[in-house]
Amino acid sequence: MIVAIDGPAGAGKSTVARHLAERLGFRYLDTGAMYRAVTWLAVERSLELEDGPLLGRLAEEHPVDLDEEGRVTIAETDVTEAIRRAEIDRLVPVVARHPEVRQVMRRRQRVLADLGNAVIEGRDIGTVVAPDAGVKIYLNADPDVRAQRRQAERPDIGGDALATDLRLRDESDAARMRPADDAERIDTTALDVEDVVRRIEFLVRARVG
């Protein structure tokens, strides 16, 4: 079974998806980390980030790997920590918006999803990557709460800069950041992680029977 979890930055996707995968014994796929990995490689190789075809070829030639422990590898390099740098935060929306990159990454995500039961989180999982997912979830939260969560995750980035980054990311993602018609929508503003995980786990187990 595939559990698709979509939503904007700061809605709680990554934390909820990791905990849910552990609870269910499913694999966890962080599609955002995959785009970060391609961005990291492009920066390391000093490539032009506005060149969509070039970055698409880069992603095709160097498939991103995600292991069961959440480690991220590209071009035979473990980039799990490196892709969380503030520089990558700023640049990943530039890389991710290219259709050539998204096409390659979606194919790769489907390959990884086909390996077995998985919780996949991102921004267009239930609508594009895995439209046949057994359970689809769309998380959202109040913008101020989302900004606070991101600040807690990234204390190295100033509050004003982070709020601006969040706004720009939302604008960049607007075209693909929409719930699937059959997605369960959950507002996480006033919920803790355990509340959200428990609610989704109930949906999954009910579907499995």
Secondary structure as UniProt FT lines:
FT   STRAND          2..6
FT   TURN            9..10
FT   HELIX           13..24
FT   STRAND          27..30
FT   HELIX           31..44
FT   TURN            45..46
FT   TURN            49..50
FT   HELIX           52..61
FT   STRAND          65..66
FT   TURN            68..69
FT   STRAND          72..74
FT   TURN            75..76
FT   STRAND          77..78
FT   TURN            80..81
FT   HELIX           82..84
FT   HELIX           86..96
FT   HELIX           99..113
FT   TURN            114..115
FT   STRAND          118..122
FT   HELIX           125..129
FT   TURN            131..132
FT   STRAND          135..140
FT   HELIX           143..153
FT   TURN            155..156
FT   HELIX           159..173
FT   TURN            174..176
FT   TURN            181..182
FT   STRAND          184..187
FT   TURN            189..190
FT   HELIX           193..208
//
